[in-house]
Amino acid sequence: MGKLSTNSKVIDKLLDGGIEDDVVTTVYGPAASGKTTLCLLSMISASHYGKVLFVDTEGGFSVERLKQLTPKYKNILEKTLFLKPTTFVEQTKAFDNIKSVVLEGKTKFSLVIVDTISALYRVGKEDTPIKELNKKFGYQLNILTQITRKKKIPVLITSQVYADFENKNNVNIVGGDIIKYASKCMIELEILSNNKRRAILIKHRNLPMRDVVFEIREKGFFEFKQRKGFRIFD
C-alpha cells in the first residue's frame, strides 16, 4: 500500500497521504483529544485491504462510536481481531500472540493498532522493577517494528501524556525514549476547546514539523475552516 489513508482528510493532509506501512506511527495526547477516534477511522480504512488487529488496553473501543463513523460497522468488526489485556503481564503475552499471528502467521493483516500501549505500562511501574518493565516494553515495541519492516504492515499506536511539574508547558509522553526510539512518525494531539483540536507532526522522516487545526464531529475529523494550510515550525 505504501501509505494507508486514515480515513480523515485533515490527518492525511498532515501526513501527505496517510500512515506509512514500514514505520511505527505514534499518536499521543491527553484524554478526549481524539486518539481512539483516529484509530477507529484508520481501522475503517484498513478493513478494505485485509484484517485489522486491535489491541485495546483501556476498554476504550466503542461499537457505538464505530456505528457513528460508518454504517458498515458489522463488516468491519468481522474483519477485526481484538486483544484486550488488563495487566502489563497480559499485554506482554498478547504481544507473544501478535508475533505468532501477524509476524509469523499467514493471515493478511492491513493494520495493527495498540490503543494505548502505555496505559498498563504506567500501572506496571507500581509493582515491577523499572529495569524489568522497560525490557518487556522494549520487547513489545521491537515486535511492532519488525512487523512494519518485514511485513510492510502499518502500525498505529497511541500513548498517554503527563505534565512536567517544573515546566507546565512541556508535555511528556508515557513510555518516553522507548517509544520515541521505535517511532519514526509522531503526532501530538492538543485540546483547544470543546470540539476543536490541534494535530502537530512532531517527528517524520520526510516531512517538516507542522500542525493543523481540526474539529471532532460525529462522522470524524474535519479541518477547521478559519485556518488555511499549515504552520511550519523552524
BAFI-3210 file (N, C-alpha, C; in Angstrom, 3 decimals, decimal comma, padded with zeros to 6 digits):
// residues 234
n [1|2|3|4|5|6|7|8|9|10|11|12|13|14|15|16|17|18|19|20|21|22|23|24|25|26|27|28|29|30|31|32|33|34|35|36|37|38|39|40|41|42|43|44|45|46|47|48|49|50|51|52|53|54|55|56|57|58|59|60|61|62|63|64|65|66|67|68|69|70|71|72|73|74|75|76|77|78|79|80|81|82|83|84|85|86|87|88|89|90|91|92|93|94|95|96|97|98|99|100|101|102|103|104|105|106|107|108|109|110|111|112|113|114|115|116|117|118|119|120|121|122|123|124|125|126|127|128|129|130|131|132|133|134|135|136|137|138|139|140|141|142|143|144|145|146|147|148|149|150|151|152|153|154|155|156|157|158|159|160|161|162|163|164|165|166|167|168|169|170|171|172|173|174|175|176|177|178|179|180|181|182|183|184|185|186|187|188|189|190|191|192|193|194|195|196|197|198|199|200|201|202|203|204|205|206|207|208|209|210|211|212|213|214|215|216|217|218|219|220|221|222|223|224|225|226|227|228|229|230|231|232|233|234]
n.u [000,815|002,054|001,225|-001,293|-004,508|-005,921|-008,572|-009,411|-009,418|-008,073|-005,995|-004,686|-003,795|-001,963|-000,042|000,770|-000,692|-001,139|-000,722|002,445|003,635|005,825|006,820|006,554|003,862|003,102|000,594|-000,114|-001,478|-003,667|-006,459|-009,495|-008,665|-008,835|-007,537|-008,417|-010,565|-009,205|-007,885|-010,072|-011,050|-008,886|-008,915|-011,296|-010,584|-008,446|-009,725|-010,592|-008,545|-007,614|-007,338|-007,648|-005,737|-006,502|-005,459|-006,736|-006,226|-007,414|-010,120|-011,295|-012,382|-015,302|-018,289|-020,536|-019,488|-018,115|-020,282|-021,325|-019,405|-019,395|-021,750|-021,211|-020,314|-020,606|-019,450|-016,818|-016,167|-016,194|-013,878|-011,913|-009,535|-009,526|-007,627|-007,540|-005,888|-005,558|-003,671|-000,153|001,398|-000,338|-000,464|002,117|002,046|000,082|001,458|003,215|001,416|000,734|003,127|003,279|000,918|000,716|003,352|004,599|002,592|000,197|-002,024|-003,452|-002,849|-003,811|-003,428|-002,135|-003,159|-002,549|-004,030|-004,252|-000,685|000,768|-000,706|-001,046|001,590|002,264|000,806|002,052|004,435|004,074|004,423|006,509|009,972|011,670|013,646|013,179|010,575|010,912|012,455|010,658|008,774|010,238|010,649|008,056|007,647|009,668|008,704|006,563|007,982|009,375|007,212|006,333|008,610|009,344|006,973|005,638|003,368|001,216|001,591|-000,105|000,040|-001,080|-000,491|-000,434|-000,091|001,803|002,084|004,771|006,009|007,877|008,004|005,251|004,446|005,570|004,958|004,954|005,504|004,131|006,159|008,233|011,552|011,705|009,461|009,808|012,176|011,415|009,480|009,003|007,351|005,557|002,745|001,323|-001,567|-003,612|-005,927|-007,999|-010,455|-013,918|-014,714|-012,650|-009,420|-005,810|-003,469|-000,173|002,594|005,154|007,393|008,896|010,195|010,399|008,989|008,447|008,218|004,989|001,592|-002,006|-005,316|-008,320|-011,743|-013,644|-016,232|-019,398|-019,110|-016,392|-013,114|-012,676|-011,329|-010,568|-012,139|-011,461|-008,818|-006,227|-004,187|-000,870|000,982|004,319|007,039|010,106]
n.v [-001,214|001,236|003,917|004,189|005,436|007,494|007,721|010,221|013,352|015,583|014,619|012,942|014,880|016,218|014,226|013,865|011,982|009,700|006,995|005,577|002,400|001,068|001,871|002,598|004,418|006,884|008,268|010,729|012,253|014,120|012,723|012,323|013,704|012,742|010,432|007,677|007,843|008,448|006,031|004,349|005,450|004,905|002,161|001,580|002,354|000,552|-001,905|-002,437|-003,675|-005,919|-007,924|-006,443|-005,899|-005,206|-003,934|-003,373|-001,728|-000,251|-000,505|001,250|000,982|001,433|000,211|001,668|004,172|003,487|002,854|005,403|006,429|004,865|003,125|000,545|-000,975|-003,588|-005,320|-004,431|-005,083|-007,850|-008,254|-007,709|-008,492|-008,734|-007,957|-007,859|-007,028|-006,760|-006,322|-005,504|-007,749|-009,462|-007,977|-008,269|-011,015|-010,916|-009,703|-011,711|-013,374|-011,713|-011,692|-014,363|-014,604|-012,365|-011,644|-014,107|-015,657|-016,584|-015,115|-012,313|-009,155|-005,741|-003,618|-002,817|-001,969|-000,395|000,640|001,971|001,895|002,464|002,548|000,296|-000,197|002,051|001,600|-000,720|000,112|000,359|-002,065|-003,478|-003,817|-001,104|-001,531|-004,143|-003,810|-001,922|-003,430|-005,403|-003,763|-002,617|-004,938|-005,412|-003,194|-003,677|-005,917|-004,751|-003,029|-004,866|-005,987|-003,883|-003,419|-005,910|-007,054|-005,021|-003,750|-001,293|000,240|001,525|003,254|004,447|006,773|007,810|010,986|013,067|015,744|018,082|019,024|020,956|022,486|023,507|023,868|021,930|018,799|015,476|012,234|009,151|006,396|007,445|007,655|005,087|004,682|006,860|006,188|003,924|004,891|006,307|008,180|010,702|012,078|014,723|015,408|018,112|019,655|022,258|023,505|022,795|020,959|021,400|020,681|020,375|018,973|018,069|017,504|016,039|014,477|013,095|011,221|012,308|014,697|018,148|019,580|020,423|021,730|021,275|022,464|021,058|019,831|017,659|015,691|013,954|012,258|012,070|013,567|016,979|019,617|022,741|025,528|028,268|028,456|028,168|025,863|024,965|025,500|025,921|024,775|026,212]
n.w [000,000|000,595|001,684|004,129|004,126|006,652|006,728|007,153|005,943|006,923|008,594|006,820|005,051|006,665|006,855|004,295|002,754|004,347|006,779|006,925|005,694|006,692|009,097|012,645|013,785|016,077|018,077|020,362|023,336|025,576|027,494|025,681|023,438|020,901|020,128|020,122|018,342|015,981|015,663|015,160|012,768|011,062|011,190|009,850|007,260|006,742|006,724|004,187|002,899|004,203|007,206|010,483|013,378|016,638|019,575|022,629|025,440|027,420|027,404|025,696|023,182|021,257|020,113|019,531|018,898|016,596|014,979|014,560|012,898|010,593|008,490|007,886|009,970|011,038|009,171|009,336|011,977|011,773|010,383|012,149|014,593|018,016|020,905|024,394|026,829|030,413|032,298|032,634|032,396|031,018|028,701|027,652|027,083|025,160|023,113|022,466|021,199|019,066|017,694|016,768|015,274|013,497|012,652|012,143|011,090|008,469|007,831|006,222|007,227|007,424|009,068|012,276|015,458|018,549|021,373|024,415|024,175|026,409|028,780|030,587|031,048|032,505|034,859|035,639|036,737|039,407|040,755|039,601|038,992|037,451|035,498|034,590|033,682|031,600|029,859|028,981|027,824|025,770|024,291|023,346|021,649|019,841|018,502|017,122|015,477|013,885|012,535|010,885|009,295|008,175|007,245|006,018|007,088|008,247|011,437|014,122|017,050|020,247|022,910|026,342|028,081|030,365|032,746|033,074|036,023|036,631|034,358|033,080|030,502|029,011|027,492|028,307|027,050|028,016|028,508|027,239|026,049|025,000|023,397|021,672|020,347|018,895|017,209|014,072|013,152|014,715|016,253|017,934|019,802|020,678|022,916|022,137|022,460|023,176|020,968|019,265|018,011|017,877|015,695|015,762|013,839|015,064|014,588|011,718|009,034|006,512|006,348|007,373|010,697|011,559|011,784|012,142|012,525|013,700|013,849|015,943|014,996|014,760|012,543|012,223|011,743|010,924|009,034|010,513|009,386|009,473|009,385|007,135|005,399|006,603|009,623|009,630|011,476|012,531]
ca.u [000,000|002,867|000,593|-002,689|-005,321|-006,511|-009,999|-009,620|-008,691|-007,216|-004,793|-003,977|-003,115|-000,822|000,943|000,985|-001,313|-001,568|000,245|003,392|003,480|007,066|007,269|005,588|003,309|002,586|-000,261|-000,213|-002,187|-004,478|-007,745|-010,516|-008,065|-009,163|-006,643|-009,162|-011,330|-008,276|-007,691|-011,280|-011,080|-007,856|-009,421|-012,285|-009,834|-007,640|-010,581|-010,763|-007,373|-007,308|-007,769|-007,059|-005,535|-006,746|-005,158|-007,442|-005,744|-008,167|-011,558|-011,733|-013,078|-016,750|-019,062|-021,449|-018,723|-017,864|-021,553|-021,439|-018,428|-019,684|-022,887|-020,699|-019,556|-020,636|-018,447|-015,509|-015,960|-015,895|-012,516|-011,013|-009,157|-009,337|-006,932|-007,890|-005,166|-005,946|-002,469|001,027|001,806|-001,217|-000,088|003,311|001,585|-000,653|002,462|003,684|000,402|000,879|004,317|002,986|-000,210|000,955|004,717|004,969|001,438|-000,095|-003,180|-003,122|-003,278|-003,591|-003,147|-002,056|-003,435|-002,448|-004,651|-002,987|000,407|001,446|-001,589|-000,714|002,999|002,244|000,327|003,035|005,526|003,771|004,836|007,547|011,201|011,638|014,536|012,460|009,417|011,383|012,920|009,464|008,155|011,076|010,362|006,778|007,845|010,518|007,821|005,836|008,947|009,603|006,005|006,312|009,750|009,385|005,682|005,074|002,040|001,201|001,370|-000,555|-000,088|-001,371|000,117|-000,873|000,897|001,749|002,604|006,064|005,697|008,846|007,660|003,904|004,244|006,106|004,122|005,787|004,814|004,362|006,952|009,410|012,526|011,474|008,510|010,410|013,176|010,748|008,533|009,563|006,348|004,888|001,749|000,777|-002,897|-003,892|-007,311|-008,072|-011,759|-014,824|-014,554|-011,535|-008,159|-004,658|-002,571|001,167|003,515|006,365|008,527|008,634|011,479|010,403|008,198|008,819|007,302|003,907|000,363|-003,285|-006,409|-009,494|-012,863|-014,164|-017,691|-019,941|-018,618|-014,936|-012,319|-012,877|-010,419|-011,153|-012,156|-010,907|-007,368|-005,885|-002,811|-000,108|002,009|005,576|007,930|011,528]
ca.v [000,000|002,439|004,694|003,861|006,588|007,448|007,960|011,588|014,213|016,524|013,921|012,527|016,083|016,446|013,172|013,738|010,797|008,714|006,297|004,772|000,979|000,430|002,508|002,709|005,760|007,090|009,427|010,894|013,437|013,901|012,045|013,009|014,530|012,167|009,309|006,458|008,112|008,303|004,585|003,797|005,907|004,151|000,786|001,540|002,410|-000,658|-003,082|-002,669|-004,358|-007,144|-007,925|-005,464|-006,356|-004,066|-004,202|-002,375|-001,929|000,574|-000,644|002,470|000,711|001,581|-000,153|002,782|005,212|002,955|002,997|006,801|006,721|004,118|002,196|-000,805|-001,362|-005,039|-005,894|-004,064|-005,885|-009,214|-008,283|-007,228|-009,385|-007,924|-008,436|-006,914|-007,284|-005,891|-006,079|-005,427|-009,137|-009,922|-007,256|-008,931|-012,276|-010,556|-009,439|-013,026|-013,819|-010,864|-012,166|-015,617|-014,454|-011,350|-011,676|-015,447|-016,328|-016,410|-014,246|-010,999|-008,013|-004,455|-002,609|-003,203|-000,824|-000,598|001,807|002,643|000,986|002,876|002,582|-000,779|000,041|003,065|000,931|-001,733|000,713|000,301|-003,320|-004,151|-003,020|-000,338|-002,135|-005,292|-003,274|-001,311|-004,503|-006,010|-002,735|-002,569|-006,163|-005,215|-002,246|-004,333|-006,755|-003,854|-002,555|-005,974|-006,144|-002,858|-003,531|-007,188|-007,374|-003,821|-003,531|-000,081|000,076|002,765|003,117|005,680|006,836|008,856|012,020|013,589|017,102|018,344|019,949|022,049|023,329|023,055|023,965|020,711|017,602|014,278|011,026|007,983|005,463|008,231|007,382|003,769|004,914|007,801|005,477|002,978|005,578|007,187|009,225|011,008|013,152|015,155|015,997|019,078|020,102|023,716|023,876|021,654|020,004|021,804|020,053|020,634|017,841|018,568|016,481|016,259|013,726|012,376|011,088|013,040|015,924|019,094|019,731|021,326|021,407|021,601|022,540|020,336|019,626|016,299|015,630|012,593|011,465|012,014|014,786|017,932|020,743|023,985|026,312|029,619|028,388|027,513|025,383|024,510|026,341|025,178|025,148|026,321]
ca.w [000,000|000,715|002,749|004,425|004,490|007,995|006,555|007,604|005,014|007,627|009,045|005,597|004,542|007,544|006,605|002,845|002,189|005,334|007,624|006,150|006,008|007,157|010,335|013,736|013,938|017,436|018,321|021,807|023,776|026,774|027,329|024,878|022,392|019,594|019,808|019,780|017,118|014,863|015,497|014,529|011,379|010,341|011,159|008,766|006,004|006,569|006,542|002,746|002,351|004,933|008,598|011,394|014,740|017,526|020,984|023,436|026,809|028,376|027,193|025,022|021,919|021,373|018,920|019,257|018,196|015,255|014,251|014,144|011,849|009,363|008,545|007,597|011,168|011,255|008,279|009,864|013,181|011,336|009,855|013,191|015,694|019,209|022,096|025,450|028,076|031,534|033,095|031,780|032,136|029,935|027,487|027,126|026,497|023,937|022,078|022,015|020,230|017,885|016,979|016,074|014,348|012,466|012,124|011,694|010,513|007,042|007,652|005,690|008,033|006,774|010,089|013,690|016,334|020,000|021,985|024,277|024,503|027,644|029,954|031,518|031,385|033,566|036,074|035,997|037,495|040,839|041,397|038,821|038,861|036,212|034,515|034,026|032,964|030,360|028,974|028,378|026,977|024,572|023,536|022,655|020,554|018,853|017,688|016,221|014,477|012,956|011,714|009,834|008,388|007,473|006,627|005,381|007,656|009,075|012,873|014,748|018,494|020,969|024,233|027,252|028,392|031,724|032,839|033,686|037,105|036,611|033,216|032,742|029,055|028,410|027,523|028,278|026,620|028,856|027,729|026,953|024,989|024,401|022,313|020,716|019,556|017,998|016,325|013,051|012,948|015,975|016,156|019,223|019,743|021,731|023,044|022,091|023,020|023,315|019,870|018,413|018,363|017,020|015,459|015,459|013,351|015,849|014,033|010,470|008,338|005,243|006,398|008,436|011,822|011,180|012,507|011,529|013,500|013,204|014,761|016,068|014,832|014,819|011,412|012,148|011,881|009,836|009,185|010,992|008,157|009,593|009,257|005,879|005,271|007,757|010,245|009,582|012,567|012,200]
c.u [000,848|002,386|-000,865|-003,425|-005,873|-008,027|-010,391|-008,777|-007,700|-005,924|-003,996|-003,200|-001,855|000,319|001,265|000,486|-001,749|-000,416|001,148|003,383|004,753|007,665|006,155|005,167|002,690|001,781|-000,418|-000,890|-003,027|-005,753|-008,701|-009,928|-008,305|-008,336|-007,415|-010,004|-010,442|-007,984|-008,875|-011,368|-010,073|-008,257|-010,425|-011,583|-009,111|-008,471|-010,844|-009,654|-007,035|-007,823|-007,024|-006,885|-005,608|-006,495|-005,737|-007,084|-006,560|-009,675|-012,133|-012,472|-014,585|-017,430|-019,991|-020,731|-018,422|-019,116|-021,731|-020,559|-018,726|-020,896|-022,447|-019,922|-019,525|-019,576|-017,029|-015,185|-015,589|-014,457|-011,475|-010,796|-008,824|-008,544|-007,159|-007,198|-005,590|-004,794|-001,272|001,556|000,973|-000,857|001,142|002,946|000,828|000,326|003,140|002,725|000,490|002,051|003,997|001,912|000,111|002,326|005,066|003,826|001,218|-001,303|-002,740|-003,716|-002,928|-003,275|-003,088|-002,211|-003,223|-002,899|-005,013|-001,871|000,989|000,593|-001,202|000,757|003,083|001,824|001,357|004,196|005,328|004,312|005,899|008,786|011,284|012,514|013,859|011,281|009,839|011,864|011,732|008,766|008,939|010,862|009,077|006,939|008,744|009,695|007,064|006,756|009,233|008,422|006,001|007,424|009,728|008,098|005,057|003,617|002,087|000,910|001,044|-000,718|-000,415|-000,712|-000,467|000,248|000,768|002,455|003,972|005,839|006,663|008,561|006,313|003,598|004,758|005,126|005,033|004,962|005,150|005,062|008,215|010,254|012,310|010,517|009,125|011,410|012,518|009,904|009,249|008,595|005,624|003,985|001,238|-000,588|-003,102|-005,376|-007,324|-009,362|-012,624|-014,632|-013,347|-010,218|-007,044|-003,835|-001,228|002,035|004,877|007,592|008,087|009,935|011,554|009,759|008,652|007,816|006,256|002,638|-000,870|-004,351|-007,640|-010,564|-013,244|-015,680|-018,128|-019,346|-017,102|-014,263|-012,537|-012,021|-011,172|-011,017|-011,521|-009,397|-007,002|-004,419|-002,198|000,679|003,276|006,490|009,372|012,338]
c.v [001,262|003,300|004,284|005,130|006,407|007,640|009,342|012,498|015,119|015,860|013,412|013,695|016,365|015,480|012,977|012,399|009,746|008,093|005,426|003,324|000,308|001,113|002,414|004,171|005,880|008,376|009,556|012,214|013,114|013,129|012,935|013,923|013,977|010,957|008,075|006,657|007,978|006,826|003,960|004,196|005,125|002,694|000,603|001,503|001,101|-001,894|-003,399|-003,543|-005,678|-007,054|-006,865|-006,116|-005,141|-004,498|-003,057|-002,593|-001,180|000,395|000,565|002,235|000,746|001,229|000,993|003,906|004,763|003,079|004,427|007,100|006,016|003,215|000,747|-001,377|-002,872|-005,741|-005,622|-004,878|-007,327|-009,353|-007,880|-008,280|-008,511|-008,673|-007,392|-007,254|-006,309|-005,641|-006,023|-006,822|-009,705|-009,229|-007,883|-010,255|-012,018|-010,297|-010,720|-013,578|-013,010|-011,335|-013,411|-015,452|-013,512|-011,511|-013,029|-016,191|-015,994|-015,515|-012,871|-009,905|-006,719|-003,343|-003,269|-001,942|-001,242|000,691|001,489|001,698|001,270|002,806|001,539|-000,721|001,016|002,457|-000,066|-001,206|000,584|-000,954|-004,099|-003,264|-002,367|-000,948|-003,307|-004,828|-002,706|-002,360|-005,149|-005,026|-002,593|-003,770|-006,000|-004,285|-002,815|-005,237|-005,894|-003,330|-003,632|-006,164|-005,128|-003,080|-004,807|-007,489|-006,209|-003,612|-002,259|-000,424|001,441|002,524|004,478|005,611|007,984|009,885|012,402|014,936|017,121|019,407|021,133|023,020|022,841|023,153|022,719|019,558|016,392|013,055|009,873|006,918|006,107|007,803|006,033|003,909|005,817|007,100|004,576|003,670|006,508|008,309|009,436|012,224|013,463|015,801|016,920|019,412|021,623|024,238|022,627|020,588|020,302|021,234|020,548|019,356|018,405|017,390|016,753|015,638|012,997|012,325|011,910|014,417|016,829|019,054|020,788|020,917|021,771|021,573|021,874|020,235|018,149|016,368|014,172|011,700|011,469|013,351|015,678|019,163|021,998|025,035|027,691|029,639|027,612|027,065|024,965|025,664|025,487|025,690|025,216|025,328]
c.w [000,000|001,856|002,891|004,814|005,902|007,947|007,098|006,723|005,735|008,111|007,849|004,994|005,364|007,225|005,126|002,321|003,180|006,100|006,760|006,637|006,501|008,377|011,384|013,839|015,322|017,502|019,827|022,157|024,996|026,465|026,547|023,804|020,994|019,212|019,356|018,525|015,888|014,604|014,776|013,063|010,530|010,190|010,020|007,411|005,727|006,282|005,072|002,170|003,044|006,349|009,398|012,754|015,660|018,967|021,812|024,902|027,862|028,271|026,482|023,717|022,142|020,058|018,538|018,515|016,777|014,388|013,750|012,937|010,533|009,525|008,324|008,786|011,391|010,412|008,795|011,112|012,833|010,849|010,896|014,270|016,892|020,270|023,181|026,770|029,160|032,506|032,146|031,463|030,991|028,624|026,844|026,464|025,193|022,796|021,607|020,962|018,937|017,035|016,167|015,007|013,189|011,819|011,512|011,007|009,051|006,769|007,182|006,572|007,303|007,768|011,462|014,517|017,780|020,673|023,457|024,727|025,888|028,906|031,000|031,922|032,556|034,898|036,573|036,812|038,998|041,510|040,627|038,748|037,490|035,128|033,812|033,174|031,608|029,362|028,247|027,435|025,672|023,682|022,728|021,450|019,467|017,940|016,678|015,116|013,441|012,014|010,570|008,810|007,552|006,698|005,868|005,794|008,497|010,536|013,456|016,237|019,100|022,337|025,038|027,439|029,869|031,764|033,492|034,768|037,155|035,469|032,678|031,254|028,318|028,557|027,366|027,906|027,574|028,005|027,198|025,775|024,310|023,216|021,249|019,799|018,511|016,932|015,347|012,681|014,264|015,801|017,552|018,999|020,942|021,735|023,097|022,695|023,012|022,246|018,991|018,935|017,430|016,912|015,025|015,015|013,988|015,189|012,771|009,687|007,052|005,301|007,531|009,576|011,461|011,900|011,700|012,622|012,900|014,285|014,788|015,986|014,841|013,742|011,272|012,392|010,667|010,083|009,595|009,892|008,283|009,414|008,022|005,892|006,587|008,363|010,300|010,690|012,087|013,036]
res [m|g|k|l|s|t|n|s|k|v|i|d|k|l|l|d|g|g|i|e|d|d|v|v|t|t|v|y|g|p|a|a|s|g|k|t|t|l|c|l|l|s|m|i|s|a|s|h|y|g|k|v|l|f|v|d|t|e|g|g|f|s|v|e|r|l|k|q|l|t|p|k|y|k|n|i|l|e|k|t|l|f|l|k|p|t|t|f|v|e|q|t|k|a|f|d|n|i|k|s|v|v|l|e|g|k|t|k|f|s|l|v|i|v|d|t|i|s|a|l|y|r|v|g|k|e|d|t|p|i|k|e|l|n|k|k|f|g|y|q|l|n|i|l|t|q|i|t|r|k|k|k|i|p|v|l|i|t|s|q|v|y|a|d|f|e|n|k|n|n|v|n|i|v|g|g|d|i|i|k|y|a|s|k|c|m|i|e|l|e|i|l|s|n|n|k|r|r|a|i|l|i|k|h|r|n|l|p|m|r|d|v|v|f|e|i|r|e|k|g|f|f|e|f|k|q|r|k|g|f|r|i|f|d]
***
